[in-house]
């Protein structure tokens, strides 16, 4: 196997949305850095079963409605 083909595997700290932290090994970032999560199993509706807490105002449907707001379809007589 070739030498130096794999990225550096080191310990980092992961901070959940509720503030809890844990240490794990990863190829992300540099040794000792903290990865702050925006979505995790404590807040995502796929795991909690509740409504989404994310407010996506610029989603695809909103973008479509904004773009075609002035267009109306002809009605049959």
C-alpha positions as protocol buffer text, in pm:
chain_id: "A"
residue {
  index: 1
  type: UNK
  ca { x: 0 y: 0 z: 0 }
}
residue {
  index: 2
  type: UNK
  ca { x: 126 y: 351 z: -82 }
}
residue {
  index: 3
  type: UNK
  ca { x: 244 y: 569 z: 205 }
}
residue {
  index: 4
  type: UNK
  ca { x: 67 y: 900 z: 285 }
}
residue {
  index: 5
  type: UNK
  ca { x: -250 y: 823 z: 89 }
}
residue {
  index: 6
  type: UNK
  ca { x: -489 y: 854 z: 385 }
}
residue {
  index: 7
  type: UNK
  ca { x: -576 y: 1181 z: 563 }
}
residue {
  index: 8
  type: UNK
  ca { x: -461 y: 1247 z: 919 }
}
residue {
  index: 9
  type: UNK
  ca { x: -687 y: 1072 z: 1174 }
}
residue {
  index: 10
  type: UNK
  ca { x: -692 y: 1261 z: 1507 }
}
residue {
  index: 11
  type: UNK
  ca { x: -909 y: 1352 z: 1807 }
}
residue {
  index: 12
  type: UNK
  ca { x: -1158 y: 1641 z: 1789 }
}
residue {
  index: 13
  type: UNK
  ca { x: -1438 y: 1765 z: 2016 }
}
residue {
  index: 14
  type: UNK
  ca { x: -1797 y: 1769 z: 1887 }
}
residue {
  index: 15
  type: UNK
  ca { x: -2040 y: 2018 z: 2042 }
}
residue {
  index: 16
  type: UNK
  ca { x: -2410 y: 1932 z: 2012 }
}
residue {
  index: 17
  type: UNK
  ca { x: -2687 y: 2193 z: 1978 }
}
residue {
  index: 18
  type: UNK
  ca { x: -2775 y: 2158 z: 2349 }
}
residue {
  index: 19
  type: UNK
  ca { x: -2416 y: 2239 z: 2450 }
}
residue {
  index: 20
  type: UNK
  ca { x: -2299 y: 1888 z: 2540 }
}
residue {
  index: 21
  type: UNK
  ca { x: -1957 y: 1789 z: 2412 }
}
residue {
  index: 22
  type: UNK
  ca { x: -1780 y: 1463 z: 2340 }
}
residue {
  index: 23
  type: UNK
  ca { x: -1444 y: 1362 z: 2200 }
}
residue {
  index: 24
  type: UNK
  ca { x: -1412 y: 1144 z: 1893 }
}
residue {
  index: 25
  type: UNK
  ca { x: -1162 y: 1065 z: 1621 }
}
residue {
  index: 26
  type: UNK
  ca { x: -1204 y: 1220 z: 1277 }
}
residue {
  index: 27
  type: UNK
  ca { x: -1026 y: 1348 z: 968 }
}
residue {
  index: 28
  type: UNK
  ca { x: -1209 y: 1683 z: 1000 }
}
residue {
  index: 29
  type: UNK
  ca { x: -1012 y: 1992 z: 1099 }
}
residue {
  index: 30
  type: UNK
  ca { x: -697 y: 1991 z: 1306 }
}
residue {
  index: 31
  type: UNK
  ca { x: -621 y: 1798 z: 1627 }
}
residue {
  index: 32
  type: UNK
  ca { x: -802 y: 1950 z: 1925 }
}
residue {
  index: 33
  type: UNK
  ca { x: -1050 y: 2162 z: 1725 }
}
residue {
  index: 34
  type: UNK
  ca { x: -1419 y: 2178 z: 1814 }
}
residue {
  index: 35
  type: UNK
  ca { x: -1689 y: 2100 z: 1556 }
}
residue {
  index: 36
  type: UNK
  ca { x: -2010 y: 2288 z: 1646 }
}
residue {
  index: 37
  type: UNK
  ca { x: -2318 y: 2116 z: 1505 }
}
residue {
  index: 38
  type: UNK
  ca { x: -2621 y: 2310 z: 1379 }
}
residue {
  index: 39
  type: UNK
  ca { x: -2839 y: 1999 z: 1350 }
}
residue {
  index: 40
  type: UNK
  ca { x: -2803 y: 1681 z: 1554 }
}
residue {
  index: 41
  type: UNK
  ca { x: -3018 y: 1392 z: 1682 }
}
residue {
  index: 42
  type: UNK
  ca { x: -3142 y: 1604 z: 1976 }
}
residue {
  index: 43
  type: UNK
  ca { x: -3292 y: 1873 z: 1749 }
}
residue {
  index: 44
  type: UNK
  ca { x: -3370 y: 1713 z: 1412 }
}
residue {
  index: 45
  type: UNK
  ca { x: -3734 y: 1609 z: 1360 }
}
residue {
  index: 46
  type: UNK
  ca { x: -3629 y: 1281 z: 1196 }
}
residue {
  index: 47
  type: UNK
  ca { x: -3506 y: 1164 z: 1538 }
}
residue {
  index: 48
  type: UNK
  ca { x: -3734 y: 1362 z: 1770 }
}
residue {
  index: 49
  type: UNK
  ca { x: -4059 y: 1299 z: 1581 }
}
residue {
  index: 50
  type: UNK
  ca { x: -4164 y: 1661 z: 1633 }
}
residue {
  index: 51
  type: UNK
  ca { x: -4212 y: 1950 z: 1397 }
}
residue {
  index: 52
  type: UNK
  ca { x: -3913 y: 2099 z: 1221 }
}
residue {
  index: 53
  type: UNK
  ca { x: -3745 y: 2385 z: 1404 }
}
residue {
  index: 54
  type: UNK
  ca { x: -3573 y: 2508 z: 1092 }
}
residue {
  index: 55
  type: UNK
  ca { x: -3721 y: 2811 z: 920 }
}
residue {
  index: 56
  type: UNK
  ca { x: -3629 y: 2793 z: 555 }
}
residue {
  index: 57
  type: UNK
  ca { x: -3770 y: 3113 z: 407 }
}
residue {
  index: 58
  type: UNK
  ca { x: -3566 y: 3084 z: 90 }
}
residue {
  index: 59
  type: UNK
  ca { x: -3671 y: 2732 z: -8 }
}
residue {
  index: 60
  type: UNK
  ca { x: -3754 y: 2608 z: -356 }
}
residue {
  index: 61
  type: UNK
  ca { x: -4131 y: 2656 z: -318 }
}
residue {
  index: 62
  type: UNK
  ca { x: -4089 y: 3014 z: -192 }
}
residue {
  index: 63
  type: UNK
  ca { x: -3849 y: 3087 z: -476 }
}
residue {
  index: 64
  type: UNK
  ca { x: -4099 y: 2946 z: -731 }
}
residue {
  index: 65
  type: UNK
  ca { x: -4391 y: 3144 z: -586 }
}
residue {
  index: 66
  type: UNK
  ca { x: -4188 y: 3465 z: -587 }
}
residue {
  index: 67
  type: UNK
  ca { x: -4075 y: 3415 z: -946 }
}
residue {
  index: 68
  type: UNK
  ca { x: -4421 y: 3334 z: -1087 }
}
residue {
  index: 69
  type: UNK
  ca { x: -4640 y: 3546 z: -858 }
}
residue {
  index: 70
  type: UNK
  ca { x: -4771 y: 3773 z: -1136 }
}
residue {
  index: 71
  type: UNK
  ca { x: -4858 y: 3498 z: -1383 }
}
residue {
  index: 72
  type: UNK
  ca { x: -5215 y: 3369 z: -1394 }
}
residue {
  index: 73
  type: UNK
  ca { x: -5350 y: 3086 z: -1603 }
}
residue {
  index: 74
  type: UNK
  ca { x: -5636 y: 3157 z: -1845 }
}
residue {
  index: 75
  type: UNK
  ca { x: -5968 y: 3017 z: -1734 }
}
residue {
  index: 76
  type: UNK
  ca { x: -6200 y: 2817 z: -1959 }
}
residue {
  index: 77
  type: UNK
  ca { x: -6532 y: 2975 z: -2049 }
}
